[in-house]
Amino acid sequence: MITTIDIALYIGFFMVAFGLSAMIFNGHQNAND
């Protein structure tokens, strides 16, 4: 059974993971440049 809270946590987790990966990727790009 999926609840609204489960969906909110799922989306929040992906947003945080995507944000961290984007920060790391940008950091490497700036370091290489």
Contacts in CASP RR format, 6 or more apart in sequence:
PFRMAT RR
TARGET T0000
AUTHOR 0000-0000-0000
METHOD contacts of the structure
MODEL  1
MITTIDIALYIGFFMVAFGLSAMIFNGHQNAND
END
